[in-house]
Amino acid sequence: MELLLDAPPVNALGTPILEQVRDTLRAAGDEPILLCGAGPAFSAGLNLAEVASLSADDMVVFLDLLEEVVGLLYHHPGPTVAYVHGHAIAGGCVLALCCDVRIGSLGRHRIGLNEVALGLQFPPRTEAIVTRQIPVGARHRVLLGAGLFAPEEALSLGLLDELGGRDRADAVLDGLAKHPRDAYAATKGRLRPDTTPSAAVRQAFFDEVVPAWTSDGVKARIRAILDRR
């Protein structure tokens, strides 16, 4: 099945599209999934206008929704392939990293995790997943450098698995889908242990992460980005 991120113009991840993705994943069973974006972008990240408008209480709800979507996609028992044909920035890159395989097209688009540049900390499940999915040797550059990379460099850093078009992404998913579903799900489950945060980590989320996301400094940086668009 195709899971299409469709929120023009750049598929920014606000509450409505996150809820749609969550509901689709809940109902997907163990179906193979091709994750892709509508139009010219894969996803340029979270909906910054919504993020900048949220109170602390509303931010908890929003980030919990994001964490649920990330967890559902990462732990989906069936094969998942991301076809990254356009910008995959911040939250968009996170969704791609949740997939089993990432196929990226060539082009002028950029891929990366720029949260640190905005003064943001990852929510706990998201942090656990991106840390697992990025090769050890690239983590400092990708996470601390907070850069955005051309597809060729993203490939060298492990943000993509290979370069190719939509036909290649379809072919990779078809190949994975030929494996017996129960064996695939069981093996994937062992490779991807539970990412549910502990009570202590959850408390740190309330004490440290949410205040960072709702701070005046972060909101000012977000407004500056929105003003340049």
Backbone bond lengths (Angstrom), bond angles and torsions (degrees), N, CA, C in turn:
res aa  C-N    CA-C-N  psi(-1)  N-CA   C-N-CA  omega(-1)  CA-C   N-CA-C  phi
1 M - - - 1.450 - - 1.516 110.11 -
2 E 1.323 116.39 150.61 1.456 122.31 176.61 1.527 108.55 -96.01
3 L 1.328 116.02 128.50 1.461 122.17 173.43 1.518 106.07 -108.89
4 L 1.335 115.93 105.50 1.455 122.47 -171.49 1.520 110.18 -99.08
5 L 1.329 116.14 123.90 1.463 121.68 171.54 1.523 106.38 -82.54
6 D 1.312 116.89 110.85 1.468 120.21 -170.57 1.522 109.39 -132.70
7 A 1.326 115.94 88.89 1.460 123.06 177.04 1.526 107.53 -144.78
8 P 1.333 116.44 81.28 1.468 120.35 -175.07 1.535 111.63 -55.22
9 P 1.350 117.93 149.99 1.472 125.09 6.06 1.534 114.29 -92.42
10 V 1.359 117.87 -16.90 1.477 118.71 -173.57 1.522 111.88 -127.04
11 N 1.339 117.15 17.89 1.464 121.71 176.27 1.527 112.53 57.83
12 A 1.346 115.35 43.33 1.458 120.62 175.84 1.522 109.23 -64.23
13 L 1.322 115.28 141.57 1.460 121.24 -172.03 1.529 110.26 -91.88
14 G 1.320 115.64 90.71 1.454 122.08 172.21 1.515 110.54 -100.75
15 T 1.320 116.00 -178.37 1.458 120.34 -176.00 1.529 113.33 -55.61
16 P 1.339 120.36 -46.81 1.476 118.90 -176.69 1.521 113.50 -60.23
17 I 1.336 118.00 -46.14 1.469 118.41 -177.60 1.522 110.84 -72.33
18 L 1.337 118.45 -34.27 1.457 119.75 176.25 1.526 110.82 -63.99
19 E 1.319 116.96 -40.16 1.466 119.67 177.19 1.525 110.84 -64.79
20 Q 1.323 117.03 -39.45 1.462 120.20 178.59 1.527 110.83 -63.61
21 V 1.336 116.62 -44.79 1.466 119.98 178.78 1.526 110.29 -63.85
22 R 1.316 116.67 -43.42 1.476 120.29 177.70 1.519 111.32 -57.20
23 D 1.318 116.91 -48.64 1.461 120.36 -176.84 1.532 111.04 -65.48
24 T 1.329 117.02 -37.66 1.466 120.60 177.94 1.522 110.51 -63.99
25 L 1.327 116.45 -44.81 1.466 120.08 -179.45 1.522 111.64 -66.38
26 R 1.308 117.54 -38.16 1.468 120.38 178.04 1.520 111.22 -60.14
27 A 1.334 115.97 -35.35 1.466 120.58 -175.39 1.522 112.97 -92.15
28 A 1.333 117.99 -1.84 1.465 120.47 -169.40 1.516 114.49 -81.23
29 G 1.325 118.00 -12.30 1.454 119.33 -177.48 1.509 110.62 59.75
30 D 1.335 116.75 -127.02 1.467 120.24 177.48 1.529 111.17 -113.62
31 E 1.337 115.69 25.46 1.461 119.91 -178.68 1.531 111.40 -64.70
32 P 1.331 118.29 141.46 1.465 120.78 171.69 1.528 109.96 -62.30
33 I 1.321 116.51 141.14 1.463 121.35 -175.06 1.522 110.09 -127.89
34 L 1.324 115.86 130.13 1.454 122.37 168.22 1.518 107.44 -104.59
35 L 1.330 116.87 115.16 1.459 122.42 179.34 1.519 108.74 -94.80
36 C 1.329 116.76 124.42 1.461 120.39 -179.29 1.519 109.42 -149.68
37 G 1.316 115.59 169.04 1.449 121.19 -178.04 1.512 112.24 -111.51
38 A 1.318 115.96 149.03 1.460 121.23 175.85 1.527 109.69 -80.86
39 G 1.337 116.12 148.48 1.458 119.75 176.52 1.515 112.73 70.85
40 P 1.335 117.08 -150.11 1.462 120.30 -171.82 1.524 115.30 -82.26
41 A 1.323 118.83 -8.90 1.465 121.86 -175.83 1.522 111.00 -117.17
42 F 1.321 115.62 152.75 1.468 120.89 165.17 1.531 106.54 -77.27
43 S 1.306 117.79 -69.74 1.466 123.24 167.06 1.516 107.56 -163.65
44 A 1.319 115.41 126.68 1.463 120.96 -179.04 1.522 112.49 -84.01
45 G 1.340 117.27 11.88 1.461 120.06 174.65 1.507 113.19 112.59
46 L 1.327 114.95 -167.77 1.456 120.15 -179.35 1.518 111.19 -66.54
47 N 1.316 115.52 157.03 1.459 121.46 175.48 1.526 107.66 -73.38
48 L 1.336 116.00 99.78 1.459 120.39 -172.25 1.527 112.23 -67.16
49 A 1.321 117.46 -31.59 1.458 119.23 177.55 1.529 110.54 -62.52
50 E 1.330 116.38 -41.45 1.464 119.45 176.97 1.525 110.63 -67.68
51 V 1.310 117.46 -44.53 1.462 120.78 -179.59 1.526 110.88 -57.25
52 A 1.328 116.66 -44.23 1.461 120.61 -177.79 1.521 113.13 -67.75
53 S 1.322 117.55 -17.96 1.462 121.18 -176.47 1.522 113.81 -92.55
54 L 1.328 118.45 -7.00 1.455 121.24 -167.63 1.527 112.34 -87.84
55 S 1.326 114.82 139.57 1.466 121.26 169.68 1.528 108.66 -76.77
56 A 1.309 115.98 173.63 1.468 119.31 179.68 1.525 111.06 -60.41
57 D 1.327 117.38 -44.55 1.468 120.16 -179.77 1.529 110.92 -63.56
58 D 1.329 116.30 -43.30 1.459 119.81 179.33 1.528 111.26 -67.61
59 M 1.332 116.48 -31.99 1.459 120.08 178.52 1.526 110.94 -65.68
60 V 1.327 116.86 -37.80 1.468 119.91 176.44 1.523 109.91 -58.85
61 V 1.318 116.86 -45.60 1.470 120.97 179.94 1.527 110.28 -62.82
62 F 1.328 116.81 -44.52 1.457 120.97 -177.94 1.527 111.51 -64.58
63 L 1.327 116.48 -47.38 1.464 119.40 -178.62 1.525 111.37 -69.76
64 D 1.326 117.59 -32.00 1.468 119.40 174.42 1.526 110.55 -63.70
65 L 1.330 117.13 -38.44 1.469 120.97 176.79 1.527 109.99 -64.08
66 L 1.325 116.27 -46.04 1.463 119.84 177.02 1.525 111.31 -58.25
67 E 1.331 116.70 -44.61 1.454 121.47 -179.49 1.535 111.39 -63.12
68 E 1.330 116.51 -37.69 1.469 119.04 178.49 1.521 110.44 -65.82
69 V 1.331 116.85 -43.91 1.464 120.61 179.49 1.524 110.44 -61.78
70 V 1.315 116.46 -46.51 1.459 121.19 -179.99 1.528 110.53 -60.27
71 G 1.327 116.60 -44.17 1.461 120.22 179.39 1.516 112.90 -65.09
72 L 1.327 117.20 -42.59 1.459 120.55 179.52 1.526 111.70 -62.80
73 L 1.323 116.42 -41.03 1.461 119.74 -179.12 1.526 111.10 -71.48
74 Y 1.318 117.25 -44.87 1.462 121.20 -178.68 1.528 111.53 -62.98
75 H 1.329 116.80 -39.01 1.462 121.41 -176.30 1.536 112.74 -97.93
76 H 1.327 118.17 8.61 1.461 119.94 178.37 1.530 108.75 -56.21
77 P 1.319 118.81 127.51 1.462 119.74 -172.64 1.517 115.05 -70.56
78 G 1.315 116.73 -23.42 1.458 119.69 179.66 1.519 111.81 -88.35
79 P 1.329 117.43 173.17 1.467 121.03 178.20 1.529 111.40 -64.89
80 T 1.324 115.58 142.34 1.463 121.21 176.64 1.521 108.54 -133.67
81 V 1.330 116.03 132.44 1.461 122.60 177.36 1.518 107.73 -129.46
82 A 1.329 116.25 131.39 1.461 121.45 173.38 1.513 109.14 -98.71
83 Y 1.330 115.75 128.92 1.462 120.43 173.21 1.524 107.30 -103.92
84 V 1.326 116.07 105.61 1.468 122.76 -173.41 1.523 108.14 -99.70
85 H 1.329 115.63 93.93 1.465 120.65 -175.66 1.521 112.59 -102.47
86 G 1.330 117.09 -3.96 1.458 122.09 -178.87 1.517 109.29 -151.92
87 H 1.326 116.98 -167.63 1.462 120.85 -177.07 1.535 111.59 -49.32
88 A 1.336 115.34 131.46 1.467 122.49 172.52 1.522 106.31 -132.17
89 I 1.313 115.23 88.81 1.457 122.17 -169.39 1.521 109.70 -116.64
90 A 1.328 116.03 138.41 1.468 122.69 175.04 1.532 109.65 52.28
91 G 1.342 117.67 -115.18 1.456 120.06 -178.37 1.514 113.40 -58.29
92 G 1.331 117.63 -31.80 1.461 120.02 175.94 1.516 111.72 -65.69
93 C 1.321 116.39 -41.47 1.461 120.36 176.72 1.521 110.67 -66.27
94 V 1.331 117.16 -36.95 1.468 120.78 177.26 1.524 110.44 -58.49
95 L 1.331 117.50 -46.58 1.463 119.81 179.76 1.518 111.39 -61.89
96 A 1.315 117.06 -40.64 1.468 119.31 177.19 1.524 110.82 -62.14
97 L 1.331 116.97 -41.95 1.465 120.56 -179.49 1.523 112.40 -65.27
98 C 1.318 117.46 -23.73 1.464 120.27 178.60 1.527 112.07 -70.36
99 C 1.322 117.29 -19.37 1.455 120.64 -175.51 1.527 111.07 -80.88
100 D 1.337 115.10 160.38 1.461 120.84 -179.22 1.528 111.67 -68.31
101 V 1.325 116.55 -36.88 1.468 122.17 -177.80 1.527 107.79 -139.64
102 R 1.341 115.13 143.12 1.468 120.90 178.71 1.524 108.78 -124.52
103 I 1.320 115.37 117.01 1.459 122.57 176.80 1.523 107.58 -106.21
104 G 1.335 116.83 125.12 1.458 120.00 -178.65 1.511 111.80 -117.78
105 S 1.309 116.05 138.17 1.467 119.62 176.16 1.525 109.29 -84.63
106 L 1.323 115.51 158.41 1.453 120.94 173.15 1.525 109.38 -75.48
107 G 1.325 116.24 153.17 1.453 119.96 179.55 1.508 111.17 159.20
108 R 1.317 116.30 -171.43 1.455 122.20 -177.25 1.520 112.48 -93.13
109 H 1.316 117.59 3.87 1.450 120.74 -179.04 1.528 110.91 -74.16
110 R 1.330 115.61 167.14 1.452 121.96 -175.66 1.522 110.74 -126.75
111 I 1.330 114.26 151.25 1.461 122.22 -175.78 1.524 107.51 -134.20
112 G 1.329 116.88 132.85 1.456 117.92 177.49 1.509 113.43 167.36
113 L 1.328 114.05 176.93 1.464 122.76 -177.62 1.533 107.97 -120.25
114 N 1.327 116.66 101.35 1.465 120.74 -174.38 1.525 113.28 -104.74
115 E 1.339 116.65 22.50 1.459 120.02 -176.95 1.524 113.06 -57.83
116 V 1.334 117.36 -43.58 1.463 120.15 -177.81 1.529 110.58 -61.41
117 A 1.320 118.02 -35.67 1.462 121.03 178.79 1.527 112.11 -64.65
118 L 1.327 116.54 -25.07 1.467 121.00 177.63 1.522 112.50 -91.08
119 G 1.336 116.96 -4.98 1.455 120.77 -177.75 1.511 113.46 84.96
120 L 1.344 116.64 21.41 1.461 121.11 -176.04 1.514 111.74 -102.70
121 Q 1.320 115.94 148.45 1.459 122.93 170.23 1.524 108.31 -107.31
122 F 1.329 116.31 144.84 1.453 119.32 176.75 1.527 110.36 -69.52
123 P 1.332 118.00 141.94 1.468 120.06 165.64 1.521 109.38 -60.04
124 P 1.333 118.43 157.49 1.470 120.63 -166.54 1.522 115.70 -61.84
125 R 1.317 118.57 -44.48 1.466 119.32 -179.50 1.523 110.25 -66.56
126 T 1.321 116.31 -43.07 1.457 120.24 178.93 1.523 110.49 -60.34
127 E 1.320 117.20 -43.53 1.463 120.16 178.96 1.523 111.31 -61.63
128 A 1.320 116.91 -42.86 1.462 120.14 179.63 1.519 110.53 -61.38
129 I 1.322 117.36 -41.58 1.459 120.71 -176.36 1.521 111.74 -71.10
130 V 1.328 117.56 -47.70 1.463 118.01 -178.14 1.526 110.58 -65.70
131 T 1.327 117.40 -33.47 1.458 119.93 177.71 1.524 110.71 -65.04
132 R 1.326 117.19 -40.35 1.463 120.73 177.62 1.523 112.07 -67.59
133 Q 1.312 116.76 -36.82 1.461 120.40 -170.32 1.531 113.86 -84.34
134 I 1.323 117.66 -23.75 1.461 120.31 179.52 1.525 108.85 -88.92
135 P 1.318 118.90 129.88 1.460 120.44 179.24 1.526 111.89 -54.32
136 V 1.324 116.55 144.29 1.461 121.88 -175.02 1.523 111.46 -52.57
137 G 1.317 116.67 -45.83 1.455 120.19 -175.84 1.515 114.82 -67.27
138 A 1.341 117.90 -14.01 1.465 121.24 -178.20 1.523 112.96 -106.63
139 R 1.326 118.02 -6.34 1.465 119.88 -171.45 1.521 113.20 -61.84
140 H 1.325 117.15 -45.12 1.466 118.77 -178.09 1.528 110.85 -62.83
141 R 1.320 116.26 -44.01 1.461 118.30 -178.84 1.520 111.82 -65.95
142 V 1.326 116.21 -42.99 1.460 119.72 -176.62 1.528 111.23 -71.98
143 L 1.331 117.18 -47.96 1.462 120.37 -172.25 1.521 112.32 -84.61
144 L 1.330 117.94 -46.39 1.465 120.14 -178.30 1.525 111.75 -82.00
145 G 1.327 116.96 -36.00 1.457 119.53 176.42 1.513 113.23 -69.95
146 A 1.338 116.27 -27.84 1.473 122.99 175.31 1.522 112.20 54.93
147 G 1.335 116.70 33.78 1.448 119.91 -179.14 1.513 113.62 -87.05
148 L 1.315 114.62 167.27 1.459 122.45 175.41 1.522 107.17 -116.86
149 F 1.325 116.83 129.64 1.450 122.09 -165.92 1.525 112.03 -118.32
150 A 1.326 114.90 146.29 1.458 120.07 170.98 1.525 109.27 -65.64
151 P 1.332 118.27 157.82 1.467 120.19 -176.15 1.521 114.27 -53.57
152 E 1.340 117.97 -40.75 1.455 119.74 -179.04 1.526 111.26 -62.13
153 E 1.333 117.08 -41.52 1.462 120.02 179.78 1.519 110.96 -73.51
154 A 1.326 116.30 -36.83 1.466 119.82 175.86 1.529 110.49 -59.06
155 L 1.327 116.40 -37.01 1.463 120.68 176.31 1.530 110.36 -63.07
156 S 1.311 117.31 -44.38 1.466 120.40 -177.88 1.521 111.93 -66.96
157 L 1.321 117.48 -25.26 1.466 122.27 -179.18 1.528 112.59 -90.86
158 G 1.305 117.70 -5.60 1.460 120.70 179.72 1.509 114.88 88.45
159 L 1.337 117.44 7.02 1.467 119.52 175.78 1.523 110.69 -75.69
160 L 1.308 116.84 -25.09 1.460 123.55 171.67 1.521 108.62 -121.35
161 D 1.332 116.06 155.06 1.463 120.94 177.15 1.519 112.54 -96.75
162 E 1.319 116.65 -31.67 1.458 120.39 175.31 1.513 109.09 -163.33
163 L 1.328 115.04 165.63 1.457 121.43 177.67 1.519 109.49 -103.45
164 G 1.324 115.79 138.92 1.454 120.15 -179.77 1.516 110.06 175.27
165 G 1.315 115.66 176.66 1.446 121.47 -178.78 1.519 112.68 -94.99
166 R 1.326 115.19 -173.20 1.464 120.73 -179.13 1.524 110.65 -61.02
167 D 1.326 117.29 -34.94 1.465 118.71 179.97 1.522 111.17 -63.31
168 R 1.329 116.84 -36.30 1.461 120.20 177.88 1.526 110.54 -68.78
169 A 1.323 117.41 -41.31 1.468 120.36 177.88 1.522 110.59 -60.88
170 D 1.332 116.51 -43.64 1.466 120.37 177.69 1.528 110.96 -61.34
171 A 1.331 116.17 -41.63 1.460 119.94 -177.79 1.524 111.35 -66.90
172 V 1.316 117.15 -40.01 1.473 120.17 178.34 1.521 109.98 -63.53
173 L 1.329 117.46 -44.43 1.465 119.84 179.19 1.520 110.94 -64.17
174 D 1.326 117.04 -41.81 1.466 120.06 178.86 1.529 110.84 -60.59
175 G 1.338 116.24 -39.54 1.458 119.39 178.96 1.515 112.23 -64.53
176 L 1.318 116.98 -44.23 1.464 120.50 178.63 1.525 111.19 -65.93
177 A 1.326 116.05 -35.08 1.465 120.33 -177.45 1.527 112.78 -69.78
178 K 1.325 117.52 -14.88 1.456 120.10 178.40 1.537 112.30 -76.28
179 H 1.323 117.60 -16.94 1.460 120.05 179.57 1.531 109.93 -71.43
180 P 1.327 118.24 148.77 1.468 119.99 174.84 1.531 110.68 -55.90
181 R 1.318 116.51 131.17 1.465 121.12 -172.27 1.526 112.57 -62.82
182 D 1.333 116.55 -39.79 1.459 117.96 -176.18 1.522 111.44 -67.21
183 A 1.335 116.72 -40.78 1.465 120.14 178.87 1.522 110.85 -66.82
184 Y 1.328 116.12 -40.73 1.460 119.73 179.11 1.524 110.33 -61.59
185 A 1.342 116.28 -48.56 1.464 120.70 -177.58 1.519 111.70 -63.23
186 A 1.335 117.05 -41.78 1.458 120.15 -178.26 1.522 111.14 -66.22
187 T 1.329 116.52 -44.25 1.459 120.19 -179.66 1.529 110.91 -66.77
188 K 1.323 116.52 -42.25 1.471 120.37 177.82 1.519 110.44 -62.06
189 G 1.321 117.05 -39.36 1.457 120.33 178.99 1.517 112.55 -61.57
190 R 1.331 116.49 -37.46 1.468 119.52 177.90 1.526 111.59 -72.36
191 L 1.323 116.49 -33.47 1.455 120.18 178.27 1.524 112.13 -73.14
192 R 1.328 116.62 -23.39 1.468 121.30 -175.25 1.529 109.65 -125.82
193 P 1.317 118.13 79.68 1.470 120.80 179.92 1.522 111.28 -60.85
194 D 1.315 114.51 164.78 1.458 122.39 -177.41 1.523 111.33 -52.50
195 T 1.325 117.26 136.88 1.459 121.88 179.02 1.527 112.31 -110.87
196 T 1.334 117.85 13.49 1.464 120.66 178.34 1.520 109.36 -63.02
197 P 1.339 119.23 124.80 1.462 119.91 -178.39 1.523 111.96 -69.50
198 S 1.320 115.88 147.69 1.461 121.46 175.98 1.523 110.12 -70.92
199 A 1.324 115.75 170.51 1.461 120.02 178.54 1.525 110.70 -60.28
200 A 1.331 117.27 -39.42 1.466 120.57 -179.44 1.528 110.92 -66.52
201 V 1.335 116.01 -42.21 1.463 119.70 179.02 1.523 110.06 -67.63
202 R 1.313 116.38 -37.74 1.467 120.23 177.23 1.529 110.88 -62.76
203 Q 1.325 116.87 -39.48 1.462 120.14 178.12 1.523 110.64 -65.84
204 A 1.326 117.05 -39.37 1.458 119.81 176.56 1.525 111.14 -63.16
205 F 1.323 116.77 -33.59 1.464 121.34 174.98 1.524 110.55 -57.70
206 F 1.338 116.63 -47.30 1.462 120.38 178.95 1.530 111.71 -67.33
207 D 1.333 116.51 -38.75 1.459 120.97 -172.89 1.524 113.62 -80.91
208 E 1.342 117.19 -30.11 1.461 119.92 -171.48 1.528 113.75 -120.60
209 V 1.329 116.75 -46.26 1.467 119.45 -172.02 1.527 111.27 -74.38
210 V 1.330 117.26 -49.83 1.465 119.75 -177.70 1.525 111.41 -61.35
211 P 1.355 119.72 -45.67 1.470 118.31 176.37 1.527 113.32 -59.09
212 A 1.336 117.44 -34.43 1.468 119.55 177.58 1.527 110.46 -64.05
213 W 1.320 116.91 -42.62 1.465 120.89 -177.40 1.530 112.50 -69.98
214 T 1.311 118.10 -24.98 1.466 120.96 -177.71 1.524 112.30 -106.05
215 S 1.320 117.63 10.38 1.468 120.75 -177.32 1.530 110.76 -71.51
216 D 1.318 115.20 156.86 1.467 120.45 178.44 1.526 110.99 -61.96
217 G 1.335 116.64 -38.09 1.456 119.55 -178.69 1.508 112.45 -63.27
218 V 1.323 116.45 -44.82 1.462 120.31 178.98 1.523 110.43 -64.56
219 K 1.314 116.94 -44.41 1.466 119.03 -179.05 1.527 110.93 -63.47
220 A 1.336 117.50 -35.42 1.463 120.41 177.66 1.517 110.77 -66.25
221 R 1.338 117.53 -41.88 1.459 120.30 178.22 1.522 111.25 -64.86
222 I 1.331 116.49 -38.66 1.471 119.48 178.35 1.521 110.34 -66.06
223 R 1.328 116.95 -43.46 1.468 119.52 179.40 1.530 110.99 -61.78
224 A 1.337 116.67 -36.66 1.458 119.24 178.42 1.526 111.05 -64.05
225 I 1.328 116.38 -39.76 1.467 120.01 176.88 1.519 110.76 -64.14
226 L 1.325 116.37 -45.38 1.466 120.20 -179.10 1.527 111.06 -64.53
227 D 1.338 117.95 -34.50 1.461 121.29 179.92 1.527 111.94 -68.28
228 R 1.347 116.63 -26.38 1.465 120.05 -179.33 1.529 112.49 -81.29
229 R 1.332 116.74 -13.10 1.460 119.64 -176.50 1.525 110.81 -81.97
